[in-house]
């Protein structure tokens, strides 16, 4: 390592008081407990902070990441999938000269892997010449025979590469893992650097930390240069598995930072041997796909047939060289642990060089001598399957019982070619702030390489992951732990400037409503519907719960009848039949609280408030890259607080009303921030259409339940008042009419008033105007099929009046004209919704192509 500087006072400082209690070999300190020169300036800056200030900065970092919604999804986590990303306040230091040596080794390794990929899917000289045993390749699940001869004529197969590295006992950096399929973490590395710069800029004092911007610019240039036939303005997309993927935040973050559309498989379609993005206007040809979907899920026609994440026919498009996938389908074979013992031979064969970076001693059990060695030392080595797709794949010999060792031995004997044994090696520790003190923890660096014309460029930094506990050297995102920003310290400040990403218009930008991906548009539409449903249902439930509370102190028949009518309306509003209207409703009326509580708290009951919030959360997660930080913060807080409320085992009426109040307030704030943070051309138009649709339908549903049947005066007064309260319209009514509550006045205000924002006519008028702005309608002189029902509904409202709607037939208490109108309005709105979906979301109608596909051949 580097020169050493004695700093005896560090050991006595409160920050480092227990650093040497569990100390072996370390990045910051020598075995003699002196500081390495690379860390000296940083340690001075940390000591200048002091324990209290450093802990405060850590708290600010945690708050900053939480407030900005930086998450890492952990599968089966009882606290939910969105675990906040954790960044430690103490960075990881590395000397610039040492990093240059490491970068040289990573560059060499990327070149070797690129050669291997080219060979195994084409000439297979490495197998025929005995450099790599054929079982290592052909018995690995990531070897895809569908990729045979797929890369002919392609100079660079491996465009993006990541290596997990750590310092070994000899002081040198060792390679632990190769990541070639869809390396993750680059977005987190960027967020770590930006966060450190905002929260703890003083730590950079007197240091020349290498910047990351040039690498990200080079990454975007690589994507552009990868386009087939050197297209000047290629359409580049980032393909994500969806919001439940563990690194979805990073995928949305990178898509936003690199100005790439974030798409799922359903957004793409294969036609005419080309790949197309389904946009609102039509189909736009995709030239480059930055892939974060595992390769076996990319094409259900040729790969995993049950996949819903990929695009049927994608392999055909690749064969025709009409799209470039980064990294290519087939690159998963390079993560094969069985290749490790043979990497040195491949380096000599292709480059005539020794491996620059050492790797963990590995024995492939497909060779008898090596298998015998592994079996003989089974209790002291680490055994892994060569294929990562097979469930648990790490067996630490000295942690297994005798029965477990025997089971493992039997597995190796049965299929030796599927296993490797590796030397158990511990890696260096690095300083980590924990519980107010700095302690040593094992750390692993993920370094990144991007292909250039003739070589690979290495990021001057990367992502450092730190083990959560002392002695734990296996660090993964799913197992917890924290991350660090890695600082490569240069000899002098950088003076070169880099053009900002997105400047120059050198690639196709998806910016207008016409270009909006169909699935994004659908998520915006349903976000509007779900948020409208949440708000209206929460307001109605709050009013009902208040009535339930009041009924405990009011035995009047009128109050009981009004409560029963409101409970029946609740069943209609949520469509949770039979509920309060079907068989057994008398029993529910006797004790309605359990049913109402279920409509509030049940996540699995379709129509309930909590189920609607789950649906809203799913659609919002899919729009992560569109929502502003403030909008996401409010939504996340609303969702988190509601989940906390649901964990309460026993809650009384007042607690429920208070929680509903908070939910309504946050929901209104969220809606307001959506309207502020998304432009109409970004998709706000679709959100507004969904919101007006849902609010119209639910308001009409209330009218049908509460206004169609004539009631006695006192009961009618209570019902009308409750209706206006649930619509947040009681004060407006009193100001407008200054009279006793009358149903005809309510119809005039909340059904027919075109100037009142809460009225059905106002919302349907909005739908008429907004639907006119949709791509097909803008380009047509006639009403489209999805416009006609809404226009007819608006016309019906304009041509009627409350006097006609209030008419009663002789000897009838039913307002048939009102009921018929409300029924027709509901049907027309549903027909319009279905037509809109068929045209823009499910693409039942034939879509236009943005240009003639024949020009692509």
C-alpha positions in Angstrom: 0.0 0.0 0.0 1.2 3.6 0.4 3.5 5.4 2.8 2.5 5.6 6.5 2.1 8.6 8.8 2.1 8.2 12.5 -1.0 9.7 14.2 -1.0 8.5 17.8 -3.8 10.8 19.0 -6.3 9.3 16.7 -6.5 6.2 18.9 -7.5 8.3 21.9 -10.2 10.3 20.2 -13.9 9.5 21.0 -14.5 8.6 17.4 -11.9 5.9 17.3 -12.0 4.8 20.9 -13.0 1.2 20.0 -11.5 0.9 16.5 -8.8 -1.5 17.5 -10.9 -3.8 19.7 -11.5 -6.1 16.7 -8.7 -5.1 14.3 -6.9 -7.2 11.7 -5.7 -5.4 8.6 -7.3 -2.2 7.5 -7.6 0.3 4.7 -7.0 3.3 7.0 -4.5 2.0 9.5 -1.4 -0.1 9.3 -0.8 -3.1 11.6 1.3 -0.7 13.7 -1.8 1.5 14.0 -0.5 4.4 12.0 -2.5 6.1 9.3 -1.8 5.4 5.6 -0.9 8.6 3.8 -3.9 8.3 1.5 -6.2 8.7 4.5 -4.3 11.4 6.3 -6.2 14.5 5.0 -9.6 12.8 5.4 -8.8 11.8 8.9 -7.8 15.4 9.8 -11.1 16.6 8.3 -13.1 14.0 10.3 -11.3 14.9 13.5 -12.0 18.5 12.8 -15.7 17.7 12.7 -15.6 15.7 16.0 -17.9 12.9 17.1 -21.0 15.0 17.6 -20.8 16.9 14.3 -20.0 13.7 12.3 -23.0 12.0 13.9 -25.2 15.0 13.0 -24.0 14.8 9.4 -24.9 11.1 9.3 -28.4 12.0 10.5 -28.7 14.6 7.8 -27.5 12.1 5.2 -30.1 9.6 6.4 -32.8 12.3 6.3 -31.8 13.5 2.9 -31.9 10.0 1.3 -35.3 9.2 3.0 -36.8 12.6 1.9 -35.6 12.0 -1.7 -37.1 8.5 -1.7 -33.8 6.7 -2.4 -34.6 3.1 -1.7 -33.4 -0.4 -2.2 -36.2 -3.0 -2.5 -35.6 -6.0 -0.2 -37.6 -9.1 -1.0 -39.8 -10.5 1.9 -38.8 -7.6 4.1 -41.5 -7.3 6.9 -41.2 -3.5 6.8 -42.0 -3.4 3.1 -40.0 -3.5 -0.1 -38.9 0.1 -0.1 -36.0 0.0 2.4 -34.2 3.4 2.6 -30.8 3.4 1.0 -28.0 3.8 3.5 -24.9 5.8 3.0 -22.2 6.1 5.6 -20.8 9.5 6.3 -17.2 8.2 6.2 -16.0 7.7 2.5 -13.6 5.1 1.2 -10.2 6.5 0.2 -7.9 5.2 -2.5 -4.7 6.7 -3.9 -4.9 7.8 -7.5 -1.7 5.9 -8.6 -3.0 2.7 -7.0 -6.3 3.1 -8.7 -4.6 3.5 -12.1 -3.1 0.0 -11.6 -6.5 -1.4 -10.6 -8.1 0.3 -13.6 -5.5 -1.4 -15.8 -6.4 -4.8 -14.4 -10.2 -4.2 -14.7 -9.7 -3.1 -18.3 -7.7 -6.3 -19.1 -10.4 -8.4 -17.4 -13.2 -6.7 -19.5 -11.2 -7.4 -22.7 -10.7 -11.1 -21.7 -14.4 -11.5 -21.0 -15.3 -9.9 -24.3 -13.0 -12.4 -26.1 -14.7 -15.3 -24.2 -18.2 -14.2 -25.2 -17.2 -13.8 -28.8 -15.7 -17.2 -28.8 -18.3 -19.3 -27.0 -21.1 -18.2 -29.3 -19.0 -18.6 -32.5 -15.8 -20.5 -33.2 -15.3 -22.1 -29.7 -11.6 -22.2 -30.0 -11.2 -22.0 -26.3 -13.1 -25.3 -26.0 -11.5 -27.1 -29.0 -8.0 -26.2 -27.8 -8.7 -27.4 -24.3 -8.3 -24.0 -22.6 -11.8 -24.2 -21.1 -13.6 -27.5 -20.5 -16.8 -27.8 -22.5 -18.8 -28.7 -19.4 -18.1 -25.3 -17.9 -19.9 -23.7 -20.9 -22.5 -26.1 -22.0 -23.7 -27.2 -18.6 -24.2 -23.6 -17.4 -27.8 -22.4 -17.5 -26.8 -19.0 -18.8 -25.3 -20.5 -22.0 -28.1 -19.7 -24.5 -28.0 -21.8 -27.7 -30.3 -19.2 -29.2 -27.3 -16.8 -29.3 -25.2 -19.0 -31.5 -23.6 -16.9 -34.3 -25.6 -13.9 -32.9 -22.7 -11.6 -32.6 -21.0 -12.0 -36.0 -19.6 -8.7 -37.3 -19.9 -7.0 -33.8 -16.7 -5.5 -32.5 -17.7 -5.1 -28.9 -19.9 -7.7 -27.3 -19.4 -6.6 -23.7 -20.2 -2.9 -23.6 -20.6 -2.4 -19.8 -18.8 -4.4 -17.1 -18.6 -4.3 -13.3 -16.1 -6.1 -11.1 -16.5 -6.6 -7.3 -13.0 -6.2 -5.8 -11.5 -6.1 -2.3 -8.0 -6.0 -0.8 -6.6 -9.4 0.1 -4.3 -10.4 2.9 -1.2 -9.6 0.8 -2.3 -6.0 0.4 -3.3 -6.4 -3.3 -6.7 -5.9 -4.8 -8.4 -9.1 -5.6 -11.3 -9.8 -8.0 -14.3 -11.4 -6.2 -17.1 -11.4 -8.8 -17.7 -10.4 -12.4 -20.9 -8.7 -13.3 -21.8 -8.7 -17.0 -25.5 -9.3 -17.5 -27.0 -6.0 -16.2 -24.5 -4.5 -13.7 -26.4 -2.5 -11.1 -25.3 0.2 -8.7 -24.0 2.9 -11.0 -27.0 5.1 -10.1 -26.5 4.6 -6.4 -22.8 5.6 -6.9 -23.9 8.9 -8.4 -26.4 9.6 -5.7 -23.8 8.8 -3.1 -21.4 11.4 -4.5 -24.1 14.0 -4.9 -25.3 13.5 -1.4 -21.8 13.7 0.1 -21.2 16.9 -1.8 -24.4 18.5 -0.4 -24.3 17.3 3.2 -20.6 17.1 4.0 -18.6 19.3 1.6 -16.1 20.1 4.3 -14.7 16.6 4.1 -13.5 17.4 0.6 -11.2 20.2 2.0 -7.6 20.0 0.7 -8.4 16.9 -1.4 -8.4 16.4 -5.1 -11.2 13.8 -5.4 -11.6 12.6 -9.0 -15.0 13.6 -10.6 -17.4 11.1 -12.0 -19.1 13.2 -14.6 -16.8 12.3 -17.5 -17.6 8.6 -17.0 -21.4 9.1 -17.2 -21.0 11.2 -20.3 -18.9 8.5 -21.9 -21.6 5.9 -20.9 -24.2 7.9 -22.8 -21.9 8.2 -25.8 -21.4 4.5 -25.7 -25.2 4.0 -25.9 -25.5 6.3 -28.8 -22.6 4.7 -30.7 -24.1 1.3 -30.2 -27.1 2.1 -32.5 -27.4 -0.1 -35.6 -26.1 1.5 -38.8 -24.6 4.5 -36.8 -28.0 6.2 -36.6 -27.6 9.9 -35.9 -30.4 10.3 -33.4 -31.2 6.8 -32.1 -34.0 6.1 -29.7 -32.5 4.6 -26.6 -34.6 3.2 -23.8 -34.0 1.6 -20.4 -35.8 -1.6 -20.0 -36.9 -2.3 -16.3 -38.6 -5.4 -14.8 -40.8 -2.9 -12.9 -41.3 -1.2 -9.6 -40.9 -4.3 -7.4 -37.4 -5.0 -8.7 -34.7 -4.5 -5.9 -32.9 -1.7 -7.7 -36.0 0.0 -9.3 -35.1 3.3 -7.7 -31.7 3.3 -9.4 -33.2 2.4 -12.7 -35.7 5.3 -12.6 -32.9 7.6 -11.3 -30.6 6.6 -14.2 -33.3 6.9 -16.8 -34.0 10.5 -15.6 -30.4 11.4 -15.3 -29.5 10.0 -18.8 -32.7 11.3 -20.4 -33.9 7.9 -21.4 -37.5 6.6 -21.4 -38.0 4.1 -18.6 -40.0 1.3 -20.2 -41.3 -2.2 -19.3 -41.8 -5.1 -21.7 -45.4 -4.2 -22.3 -44.3 -0.8 -23.7 -42.5 -2.5 -26.5 -43.6 -4.6 -29.5 -41.9 -6.4 -32.4 -43.3 -5.7 -35.9 -41.6 -6.0 -39.3 -38.5 -7.5 -37.6 -38.0 -4.2 -35.7 -38.5 -3.2 -32.1 -41.0 -0.5 -31.5 -42.0 1.7 -28.5 -45.8 1.9 -28.1 -46.4 5.6 -27.7 -49.7 7.5 -27.6 -49.3 8.7 -31.2 -48.1 5.4 -32.7 -45.0 3.2 -32.8 -41.5 4.6 -32.6 -38.6 2.4 -33.6 -36.2 1.6 -30.8 -32.5 1.4 -31.6 -30.8 0.7 -28.3 -32.0 -1.0 -25.2 -30.2 -0.6 -21.9 -31.3 -3.8 -20.3 -32.0 -4.4 -16.6 -34.2 -7.5 -17.2 -32.4 -10.8 -16.8 -31.7 -12.3 -20.3 -33.8 -15.5 -19.9 -36.9 -13.3 -19.4 -36.3 -11.0 -22.4 -38.2 -13.1 -25.1 -40.9 -15.5 -24.1 -41.0 -16.9 -27.6 -37.4 -18.3 -27.5 -36.3 -18.1 -23.9 -38.4 -18.5 -20.8 -41.9 -19.0 -22.1 -43.7 -17.8 -19.0 -42.0 -14.5 -18.8 -44.1 -11.4 -18.7 -41.2 -9.0 -18.5 -39.8 -9.3 -22.1 -40.9 -8.8 -25.6 -42.0 -11.7 -27.8 -39.8 -11.9 -31.0 -37.0 -9.8 -29.6 -34.4 -12.4 -30.6 -35.4 -12.1 -34.2 -34.9 -8.4 -34.1 -31.4 -8.9 -32.7 -30.5 -11.4 -35.4 -31.6 -8.9 -38.0 -29.3 -6.4 -36.3 -32.1 -3.9 -36.0 -31.6 -3.3 -32.3 -28.7 -3.3 -29.9 -29.1 -4.7 -26.4 -26.7 -3.5 -23.7 -25.4 -5.8 -22.4 -26.2 -8.5 -25.0 -28.5 -11.4 -24.3 -26.1 -14.2 -23.7 -23.6 -12.3 -21.6 -24.8 -14.1 -18.4 -22.4 -16.9 -19.3 -19.5 -14.6 -18.3 -20.7 -14.6 -14.7 -19.9 -18.3 -14.6 -17.7 -19.2 -11.6 -16.4 -22.2 -13.5 -14.5 -19.8 -15.7 -12.3 -18.5 -12.9 -9.7 -21.2 -12.8 -9.2 -20.8 -16.6 -9.0 -17.0 -16.8 -5.2 -17.0 -16.7 -5.0 -19.4 -19.6 -7.4 -17.2 -21.7 -5.3 -14.1 -20.9 -2.3 -15.8 -22.2 -4.1 -17.2 -25.3 -5.6 -13.9 -26.4 -3.3 -11.2 -24.9 -0.1 -13.0 -24.2 -0.3 -11.5 -20.7 -0.5 -12.6 -17.1 -3.6 -11.6 -15.1 -3.0 -8.1 -13.6 -5.5 -8.5 -10.8 -5.4 -11.7 -8.8 -8.5 -13.7 -8.1 -9.6 -16.0 -5.3 -8.0 -19.4 -5.6 -10.7 -21.5 -7.3 -10.9 -25.3 -8.1 -13.5 -26.5 -10.6 -14.8 -29.9 -9.4 -15.3 -31.1 -12.9 -11.6 -32.1 -12.8 -10.8 -35.1 -10.6 -7.7 -33.8 -9.0 -9.4 -30.5 -8.1 -12.6 -32.3 -6.9 -10.6 -34.6 -4.6 -8.8 -31.5 -3.2 -12.2 -29.7 -2.5 -13.7 -32.8 -0.9 -10.7 -33.4 1.3 -10.8 -29.8 2.5 -14.6 -29.4 2.5 -14.7 -28.1 6.0 -12.4 -25.2 5.3 -13.2 -24.0 1.8 -16.2 -22.2 0.4 -18.3 -24.2 -2.2 -20.4 -22.4 -4.8 -22.4 -23.5 -7.7 -21.1 -22.3 -11.0 -24.7 -21.1 -11.8 -26.1 -18.2 -9.8 -29.7 -19.1 -10.8 -29.9 -22.1 -8.5 -31.3 -20.8 -5.1 -28.7 -20.9 -2.4 -25.3 -21.1 -4.0 -22.7 -20.4 -1.2 -21.7 -23.1 1.3 -19.1 -22.1 3.9 -17.5 -25.3 5.0 -16.5 -24.3 8.6 -20.1 -23.2 9.3 -21.8 -26.5 8.2 -22.7 -29.4 10.5 -21.4 -32.9 9.7 -24.7 -33.9 8.2 -24.7 -30.8 6.0 -21.1 -31.5 4.9 -22.1 -35.0 3.9 -25.1 -33.7 2.0 -22.9 -31.3 0.1 -20.3 -34.0 -0.6 -23.0 -36.2 -2.1 -24.2 -33.3 -4.3 -20.7 -32.7 -5.5 -20.1 -36.3 -6.3 -23.4 -36.5 -8.2 -22.7 -33.4 -10.4 -19.1 -32.3 -9.9 -19.1 -30.1 -13.0 -21.7 -27.8 -11.4 -19.5 -26.8 -8.4 -16.4 -24.9 -7.6 -14.4 -24.7 -4.3 -12.8 -21.5 -3.3 -10.2 -20.5 -0.7 -11.9 -18.8 2.2 -10.3 -15.4 2.2 -10.9 -12.5 4.5 -10.7 -9.0 3.1 -9.6 -5.7 4.6 -11.8 -3.5 6.7 -12.5 0.2 6.3 -13.7 2.9 8.8 -17.4 3.0 9.2 -19.5 5.3 11.4 -21.8 3.3 13.6 -23.7 4.3 16.7 -21.6 7.5 17.0 -18.2 5.8 16.7 -16.0 4.8 13.9 -15.4 1.0 13.7 -13.8 -1.3 11.1 -16.1 -3.2 8.8 -15.3 -5.4 5.8 -15.9 -3.5 2.5 -16.3 -4.5 -1.1 -15.8 -2.2 -4.1 -17.9 -2.4 -7.3 -15.9 -0.8 -10.1 -17.4 0.0 -13.5 -16.0 -0.1 -17.1 -17.6 1.2 -20.2 -16.5 0.2 -23.7 -14.7 2.8 -25.9 -13.7 2.3 -29.5 -10.6 0.2 -28.8 -10.6 -0.4 -25.1 -12.5 0.2 -21.9 -12.8 3.3 -19.7 -13.0 2.9 -15.9 -15.1 5.0 -13.6 -12.7 6.9 -11.2 -14.7 5.6 -8.2 -17.6 3.2 -7.8 -19.9 1.8 -5.2 -18.6 0.5 -1.9 -20.8 -1.8 0.2 -20.0 -2.4 3.8 -20.9 -5.4 5.9 -23.4 -4.8 8.7 -21.5 -6.6 11.4 -17.9 -7.3 12.4 -16.4 -10.4 10.8 -19.0 -10.5 8.1 -17.2 -10.5 4.7 -20.1 -11.6 2.5 -21.7 -8.3 1.6 -24.9 -8.1 -0.5 -27.6 -5.5 -0.8 -30.3 -8.0 0.4 -28.4 -8.8 3.6 -28.3 -5.3 4.8 -25.3 -3.1 5.5 -24.5 0.3 4.2 -22.8 1.9 1.2 -19.9 4.4 0.9 -18.8 6.9 -1.6 -15.3 6.0 -2.9 -12.9 8.9 -3.4 -9.9 8.5 -5.7 -7.5 11.1 -4.6 -5.5 12.8 -7.4 -2.2 14.6 -7.1 -3.8 17.9 -8.3 -7.3 19.3 -9.1 -9.0 18.3 -12.3 -9.2 21.1 -14.9 -11.0 19.5 -17.8 -14.7 20.4 -18.3 -17.3 17.9 -19.5 -20.3 18.7 -21.5 -23.5 18.1 -19.4 -25.4 15.0 -20.2 -28.4 15.8 -22.4 -26.7 18.8 -24.1 -26.2 18.8 -27.8 -29.3 17.0 -29.1 -27.3 14.1 -30.3 -29.9 11.5 -29.6 -33.7 11.1 -29.9 -35.5 12.6 -26.9 -38.9 11.5 -25.7 -40.4 14.7 -24.6 -44.0 15.3 -25.9 -47.3 13.7 -25.2 -47.3 11.9 -28.6 -44.1 10.1 -27.5 -45.3 9.1 -24.1 -44.9 5.3 -23.7 -48.3 3.6 -23.5 -47.7 1.9 -20.1 -46.5 5.2 -18.6 -49.6 6.8 -20.0 -51.8 4.1 -18.5 -50.1 4.4 -15.1 -50.8 8.2 -15.2 -54.4 7.6 -16.1 -54.9 5.0 -13.3 -53.0 7.2 -10.8 -55.6 9.8 -11.4 -58.4 7.3 -10.9 -56.9 5.7 -7.8 -56.1 9.0 -6.1 -59.6 10.3 -6.9 -61.1 7.1 -5.5 -58.9 7.3 -2.4 -59.9 10.9 -1.7 -63.7 10.5 -2.3 -63.9 7.2 -0.4 -61.9 8.6 2.5 -64.1 11.6 2.8 -67.3 9.4 2.7 -65.9 7.0 5.3 -64.9 9.9 7.6 -68.5 11.2 7.4 -69.9 7.7 8.0 -67.6 7.1 10.9 -68.7 10.5 12.4 -72.3 9.3 12.0 -71.4 6.0 13.8 -70.0 8.0 16.7 -73.0 10.2 16.9 -75.4 7.3 16.7 -74.0 6.1 20.1 -75.6 9.1 21.7 -78.7 9.5 19.5 -81.6 7.0 19.6 -83.8 8.9 17.1 -85.3 6.8 14.4 -84.4 9.4 11.7 -80.7 9.2 12.6 -80.8 5.5 12.4 -82.5 5.5 9.1 -80.1 8.0 7.6 -77.1 6.0 8.9 -78.6 2.9 7.2 -79.0 4.7 3.9 -75.4 6.0 4.2 -74.1 2.5 4.9 -76.0 1.1 1.9 -74.4 3.9 -0.2 -71.0 2.8 1.1 -71.6 -0.6 -0.3 -72.6 0.8 -3.7 -69.7 3.2 -3.7 -67.1 0.4 -3.0 -69.0 -2.3 -4.9 -68.4 -4.7 -2.0 -71.7 -6.6 -2.3 -73.7 -8.0 -0.6 -72.6 -5.7 2.2 -75.3 -3.5 3.6 -77.7 -4.1 0.7 -77.8 -7.9 0.3 -78.8 -10.9 2.3 -78.0 -10.6 6.0 -77.9 -6.8 5.9 -80.2 -6.5 9.0 -77.5 -8.2 11.1 -74.8 -5.8 9.7 -77.1 -2.9 10.6 -77.2 -4.0 14.2 -73.4 -3.9 14.5 -72.0 -2.1 11.4 -68.5 -1.2 12.7 -66.8 -4.5 11.8 -68.0 -4.1 8.1 -67.0 -0.5 8.0 -63.6 -1.2 9.5 -63.0 -3.9 6.9 -63.8 -1.4 4.2 -61.1 0.8 5.7 -58.3 -1.6 6.7 -58.5 -4.7 4.5 -55.6 -4.6 1.9 -57.0 -7.7 0.2 -60.7 -6.7 -0.1 -61.3 -5.2 -3.6 -63.1 -1.9 -3.2 -61.7 -1.1 0.3 -59.8 2.1 1.0 -56.6 0.2 1.9 -56.9 -1.9 -1.3 -57.2 1.3 -3.3 -54.2 2.7 -1.6 -52.2 -0.4 -2.6 -53.2 0.1 -6.2 -52.3 3.8 -6.0 -48.9 2.8 -4.6 -48.3 0.4 -7.4 -49.0 3.0 -10.1 -47.0 5.7 -8.3 -44.0 3.4 -8.0 -44.1 2.9 -11.8 -44.1 6.7 -12.2 -41.1 7.2 -9.9 -39.0 9.0 -12.6 -41.8 11.4 -13.4 -42.8 12.6 -9.9 -40.9 15.5 -8.3 -39.0 15.0 -5.1 -41.7 16.9 -3.1 -44.5 14.9 -4.7 -42.8 11.6 -3.9 -42.0 12.7 -0.4 -45.6 13.5 0.4 -46.8 10.3 -1.2 -44.3 8.2 0.7 -45.2 9.9 4.0 -48.9 9.4 3.3 -48.3 5.7 2.5 -46.0 5.1 5.5 -48.3 6.8 8.0 -51.3 4.8 6.7 -49.4 1.6 7.1 -48.5 2.5 10.6 -52.1 3.2 11.3 -53.1 -0.2 10.0 -50.7 -2.0 12.4 -52.7 -0.7 15.4 -54.4 -3.7 16.8 -57.2 -1.8 18.5 -58.4 1.7 17.4 -61.4 3.6 18.5 -63.7 5.9 16.4 -61.8 9.0 17.1 -58.4 7.4 16.1 -60.0 6.3 12.8 -61.4 9.8 12.1 -58.1 11.4 12.9 -56.2 9.0 10.6 -58.7 9.6 7.8 -58.3 13.4 8.3 -54.5 13.0 7.9 -54.9 10.8 4.9 -57.3 13.3 3.2 -54.9 16.2 3.9 -51.9 14.4 2.5 -53.9 13.1 -0.5 -54.9 16.7 -1.4 -51.3 17.8 -1.0 -50.1 15.0 -3.2 -52.7 15.8 -5.9 -51.6 19.5 -5.8 -47.9 18.6 -6.2 -48.7 16.2 -9.1 -50.3 19.1 -11.0 -47.3 21.4 -10.2 -44.6 18.9 -11.1 -45.8 17.2 -14.3 -46.4 19.2 -17.5 -49.5 18.3 -19.7 -47.1 17.1 -22.4 -45.4 14.8 -19.9 -48.6 13.1 -19.1 -50.6 15.3 -16.8 -53.4 15.2 -19.3 -53.8 11.5 -18.8 -53.7 11.9 -15.0 -56.4 14.6 -15.3 -58.6 12.4 -17.5 -58.3 9.6 -15.0 -59.1 11.9 -12.0 -62.1 13.5 -13.6 -63.4 10.1 -14.8 -63.2 8.5 -11.3 -64.7 11.5 -9.5 -67.6 11.7 -11.9 -68.4 8.0 -11.6 -68.3 8.1 -7.7 -70.3 11.3 -7.4 -72.9 9.8 -9.8 -73.0 6.7 -7.6 -73.7 8.8 -4.5 -76.5 10.6 -6.3 -78.1 7.3 -7.5 -78.0 6.0 -3.9 -79.2 9.1 -2.1 -81.3 11.3 -4.4 -83.3 9.0 -6.7 -85.9 8.1 -4.0 -88.0 10.8 -2.3 -87.8 10.8 1.5 -89.7 12.4 4.3 -88.5 16.0 5.0 -86.4 15.4 8.2 -84.7 12.3 6.8 -84.0 14.0 3.5 -82.4 16.9 5.3 -80.0 14.7 7.1 -79.1 12.7 4.0 -78.6 15.9 1.9 -76.4 17.4 4.5 -74.3 14.2 4.7 -74.0 14.1 0.9 -72.8 17.7 0.8 -70.3 17.1 3.7 -68.9 14.1 1.8 -68.5 16.3 -1.3 -66.9 19.2 0.7 -69.7 21.4 -0.7 -71.8 22.3 2.4 -70.4 25.8 2.8 -70.6 26.5 -0.9 -74.2 25.4 -0.9 -75.1 27.7 2.0 -73.3 30.6 0.5 -75.0 30.1 -2.9 -78.6 29.3 -1.9 -79.0 30.5 1.7 -82.0 28.2 2.1 -83.2 25.0 3.5 -81.4 22.0 1.9 -83.3 21.0 -1.2 -82.5 18.2 -3.6 -83.1 20.3 -6.7 -80.6 22.9 -5.5 -78.0 20.2 -4.9 -78.6 18.8 -8.4 -78.1 22.4 -9.8 -74.9 22.8 -7.8 -73.1 19.4 -7.8 -74.6 17.8 -10.9 -75.3 20.6 -13.4 -73.3 23.7 -12.6 -70.6 24.0 -15.3 -68.7 26.6 -13.3 -68.4 24.6 -10.0 -65.2 22.5 -10.0 -66.8 19.7 -7.9 -69.8 19.3 -10.2 -70.2 16.4 -12.6 -70.9 18.7 -15.5 -67.7 20.6 -14.8 -65.6 17.4 -14.7 -67.2 15.9 -17.8 -66.6 19.2 -19.6 -62.9 18.9 -18.6 -63.0 15.4 -20.1 -64.4 16.7 -23.4 -61.6 19.3 -23.6 -58.8 17.0 -22.5 -59.8 14.2 -24.8 -59.6 16.7 -27.6 -55.9 17.1 -26.8 -55.1 13.4 -27.3 -53.1 12.6 -30.4 -55.8 10.9 -32.5 -58.4 13.6 -31.7 -56.0 16.4 -32.5 -55.4 15.0 -36.0 -59.1 14.4 -36.8 -61.9 16.6 -37.9 -64.4 14.3 -36.4 -65.0 12.9 -32.9 -63.1 9.8 -32.2 -64.8 6.7 -30.8 -63.6 7.5 -27.3 -64.8 11.1 -27.6 -68.3 10.4 -28.7 -69.6 8.9 -25.4 -68.2 11.7 -23.3 -69.5 14.4 -25.7 -72.9 12.7 -25.6 -72.8 12.7 -21.8 -72.0 16.4 -21.7 -74.8 17.2 -24.1 -77.3 15.3 -22.0 -76.3 17.3 -18.9 -76.5 20.5 -20.8 -80.0 19.7 -22.2 -81.6 18.9 -18.8 -82.6 20.8 -15.7 -83.2 20.0 -12.1 -87.0 20.6 -12.4 -87.3 17.8 -14.9 -85.1 15.5 -12.9 -87.1 16.0 -9.8 -90.4 14.9 -11.4 -92.3 12.0 -9.8 -94.8 9.7 -11.5 -98.2 9.4 -9.8 -98.1 7.2 -6.7 -94.3 6.8 -7.0 -91.5 8.0 -4.8 -88.8 7.2 -7.5 -87.4 10.0 -9.7 -87.2 7.9 -12.8 -85.8 10.6 -15.1 -83.0 11.3 -12.6 -82.3 7.6 -12.3 -82.3 7.1 -16.1 -79.9 10.1 -16.6 -77.5 8.9 -14.0 -77.5 5.4 -15.3 -76.9 6.6 -18.9 -74.1 8.9 -17.7 -72.4 6.0 -15.9 -72.6 3.7 -19.0 -71.3 6.4 -21.3 -68.3 7.2 -19.1 -67.4 3.5 -18.9 -67.7 3.1 -22.7 -65.4 6.1 -23.2 -62.9 4.7 -20.8 -62.8 1.3 -22.5 -62.4 2.9 -25.9 -59.6 5.1 -24.6 -57.8 2.1 -23.2 -58.2 0.1 -26.4 -56.7 3.0 -28.5 -53.8 4.0 -26.3 -53.1 1.4 -23.6 -53.8 -2.1 -25.0 -53.4 -1.1 -28.6 -56.4 -3.1 -30.0 -56.6 -0.6 -32.8 -53.9 -0.8 -35.4 -51.2 1.8 -34.6 -49.4 3.9 -37.2 -45.6 3.6 -37.6 -43.5 6.8 -37.3 -41.8 5.9 -40.6 -41.8 3.1 -43.2 -40.1 0.0 -41.7 -38.9 -0.9 -45.1 -36.2 1.8 -44.8 -34.6 -0.3 -42.0 -33.3 -3.0 -44.3 
